[in-house]
Amino acid sequence: MDEEGRLLLKIISSLLQYPDEGMMASLALTRKLLKSLKRTEAVAKSEDFLQYLESTPLLPLRENYTQIFDLHPPTCLNLTYHRWGDGKERANALLHLLHLYKNAGYEVLGEDIPDYLPMILEFLSICPGNVYLQIIEEYTDQVTAITSRLQEMGSPYGLLFEAISMLFTKLQRAGGHGNG
């Protein structure tokens, strides 16, 4: 994966976090970083989403985020939930993600479980070699399904998910040959 792809994954990870004062304070830097990237459709979608964040007051941003991701299971950000629900397979998938993180030297901090999409995107932005391919191959279908649901809802978050889907597709096509 190239450095621009890594940076875009990191930016999207930060944009997908719960909106707080820290996020809002970093939007100018985020815009600057996006402007530094080669213009792609995924970058354009991210910039469009950034415009939504910049033009919306914090309280409505928080309410919208909570409504979409915390109170609406079909669009929750825990990817294993979309594939396995709360069954035994999900527990095994979570352990597998933790194992991948640990083997790559990535430390999970905070209270989020390892399938939380912003955490996955952050990991993908720094993971060594082609480790990212395992995660992308495992969870592309779930990201695609959430993207469709967000688009049907008319949610601005659909823009970010479109960007994620584009990145995942590009990385899968590259097949781990270092040109993604």
TALINNOR-V686957 format. One record per residue. N is the residue number from 1. RES is the residue in three letters. SS is DSSP state (a for helix, b for strand, c for the rest). PHI is phi as a letter, one per 40 degrees, with the letter a starting at -180 (* if undefined). OMEGA is omega in degrees with one decimal (none if undefined). Layout:
n: (N & N)
res: (RES & RES)
ss: (SS & SS)
phi: (PHI & PHI)
omega: (OMEGA & OMEGA)
This chain:
n: (1 & 2 & 3 & 4 & 5 & 6 & 7 & 8 & 9 & 10 & 11 & 12 & 13 & 14 & 15 & 16 & 17 & 18 & 19 & 20 & 21 & 22 & 23 & 24 & 25 & 26 & 27 & 28 & 29 & 30 & 31 & 32 & 33 & 34 & 35 & 36 & 37 & 38 & 39 & 40 & 41 & 42 & 43 & 44 & 45 & 46 & 47 & 48 & 49 & 50 & 51 & 52 & 53 & 54 & 55 & 56 & 57 & 58 & 59 & 60 & 61 & 62 & 63 & 64 & 65 & 66 & 67 & 68 & 69 & 70 & 71 & 72 & 73 & 74 & 75 & 76 & 77 & 78 & 79 & 80 & 81 & 82 & 83 & 84 & 85 & 86 & 87 & 88 & 89 & 90 & 91 & 92 & 93 & 94 & 95 & 96 & 97 & 98 & 99 & 100 & 101 & 102 & 103 & 104 & 105 & 106 & 107 & 108 & 109 & 110 & 111 & 112 & 113 & 114 & 115 & 116 & 117 & 118 & 119 & 120 & 121 & 122 & 123 & 124 & 125 & 126 & 127 & 128 & 129 & 130 & 131 & 132 & 133 & 134 & 135 & 136 & 137 & 138 & 139 & 140 & 141 & 142 & 143 & 144 & 145 & 146 & 147 & 148 & 149 & 150 & 151 & 152 & 153 & 154 & 155 & 156 & 157 & 158 & 159 & 160 & 161 & 162 & 163 & 164 & 165 & 166 & 167 & 168 & 169 & 170 & 171 & 172 & 173 & 174 & 175 & 176 & 177 & 178 & 179 & 180)
res: (MET & ASP & GLU & GLU & GLY & ARG & LEU & LEU & LEU & LYS & ILE & ILE & SER & SER & LEU & LEU & GLN & TYR & PRO & ASP & GLU & GLY & MET & MET & ALA & SER & LEU & ALA & LEU & THR & ARG & LYS & LEU & LEU & LYS & SER & LEU & LYS & ARG & THR & GLU & ALA & VAL & ALA & LYS & SER & GLU & ASP & PHE & LEU & GLN & TYR & LEU & GLU & SER & THR & PRO & LEU & LEU & PRO & LEU & ARG & GLU & ASN & TYR & THR & GLN & ILE & PHE & ASP & LEU & HIS & PRO & PRO & THR & CYS & LEU & ASN & LEU & THR & TYR & HIS & ARG & TRP & GLY & ASP & GLY & LYS & GLU & ARG & ALA & ASN & ALA & LEU & LEU & HIS & LEU & LEU & HIS & LEU & TYR & LYS & ASN & ALA & GLY & TYR & GLU & VAL & LEU & GLY & GLU & ASP & ILE & PRO & ASP & TYR & LEU & PRO & MET & ILE & LEU & GLU & PHE & LEU & SER & ILE & CYS & PRO & GLY & ASN & VAL & TYR & LEU & GLN & ILE & ILE & GLU & GLU & TYR & THR & ASP & GLN & VAL & THR & ALA & ILE & THR & SER & ARG & LEU & GLN & GLU & MET & GLY & SER & PRO & TYR & GLY & LEU & LEU & PHE & GLU & ALA & ILE & SER & MET & LEU & PHE & THR & LYS & LEU & GLN & ARG & ALA & GLY & GLY & HIS & GLY & ASN & GLY)
ss: (c & c & a & a & a & a & a & a & a & a & a & a & a & a & a & c & c & c & c & c & a & a & a & a & a & c & a & a & a & a & a & a & a & a & a & a & c & c & c & c & a & a & a & a & a & a & a & a & a & a & a & a & a & a & a & c & c & a & a & a & a & a & a & a & a & a & a & a & a & a & c & c & a & a & a & c & c & b & a & a & a & a & a & a & c & c & c & a & a & a & a & a & a & a & a & a & a & a & a & a & a & a & a & c & c & c & c & c & c & c & c & c & c & c & c & b & a & a & a & a & a & a & a & a & a & a & c & c & c & c & a & a & a & a & a & a & a & a & a & a & a & a & a & a & a & a & a & a & a & a & a & a & a & c & c & c & a & a & a & a & a & a & a & a & a & a & a & a & a & a & a & a & a & a & c & c & c & c & c & c)
phi: (* & c & c & c & c & c & c & c & c & c & c & c & d & c & c & c & c & d & c & b & c & c & c & c & c & c & c & c & c & c & c & c & c & c & c & c & c & d & c & b & c & c & c & c & c & c & c & c & c & d & c & d & c & c & b & b & c & d & d & c & c & c & c & c & d & c & c & c & b & c & b & b & d & c & b & c & c & c & c & c & d & c & c & b & g & b & c & c & c & c & d & c & c & c & c & c & c & d & c & d & d & c & c & c & g & c & c & c & b & g & b & c & c & c & c & c & d & d & c & c & c & c & c & d & c & b & c & c & f & b & d & d & c & d & c & c & c & c & b & d & c & c & c & c & c & c & d & c & c & c & c & c & c & g & c & d & c & d & c & c & c & c & c & c & d & c & c & c & c & c & c & c & c & c & g & g & c & g & b & c)
omega: (-179.4 & -176.1 & 178.3 & 177.1 & 178.3 & -179.4 & 179.4 & 175.8 & 179.3 & 178.8 & -179.3 & 176.1 & -179.2 & 179.4 & -177.3 & 177.3 & 175.3 & -177.3 & 175.6 & -177.4 & 179.4 & 178.6 & -177.5 & 179.8 & -177.3 & -175.1 & 178.8 & 177.2 & 178.4 & 178.4 & 179.7 & 178.8 & 178.0 & 179.4 & -179.0 & -177.4 & 173.8 & -177.0 & 175.3 & 178.1 & 178.8 & 177.0 & 179.7 & 178.2 & 179.3 & 177.1 & 177.5 & 177.5 & 177.6 & 176.8 & 176.2 & 179.8 & -177.2 & -174.1 & -177.1 & 177.5 & -173.9 & -177.2 & 176.1 & 175.8 & 179.9 & 179.8 & 179.9 & -179.8 & -178.9 & -179.6 & -175.1 & -170.0 & -176.8 & -174.8 & -176.7 & -174.7 & -179.6 & 178.3 & 178.5 & -174.2 & 177.0 & -169.0 & -179.8 & 178.2 & -178.1 & -178.4 & -172.2 & -176.3 & -179.8 & -176.5 & -178.6 & -179.9 & 179.0 & 178.7 & 178.5 & 178.9 & 177.5 & 177.4 & 177.9 & 177.4 & 178.1 & 178.3 & 177.5 & 179.9 & -176.6 & -179.4 & 179.2 & 179.9 & -179.2 & -179.0 & 177.9 & 179.2 & 176.6 & -173.7 & -176.6 & 175.8 & -167.4 & 179.1 & 178.6 & -171.0 & 177.0 & 177.1 & 178.5 & -179.1 & 176.9 & 178.0 & 179.9 & -178.2 & -177.7 & -172.6 & -178.2 & 172.6 & -176.6 & 179.6 & -178.0 & -177.5 & 179.6 & -177.7 & -178.7 & 179.5 & -178.0 & -168.3 & 179.1 & -179.0 & 179.9 & 178.2 & 179.0 & 179.6 & 178.6 & 178.1 & -180.0 & -179.5 & 179.4 & 177.4 & 178.1 & 179.3 & -175.9 & -177.1 & 173.9 & 178.2 & 174.3 & 177.8 & 179.3 & -179.8 & 173.4 & 178.5 & 178.1 & 179.7 & 178.6 & 178.7 & 179.3 & 179.3 & 179.4 & -178.8 & 176.8 & 179.6 & 179.1 & 174.2 & 177.0 & -179.1 & 175.3 & -178.3 & -177.6 & none)
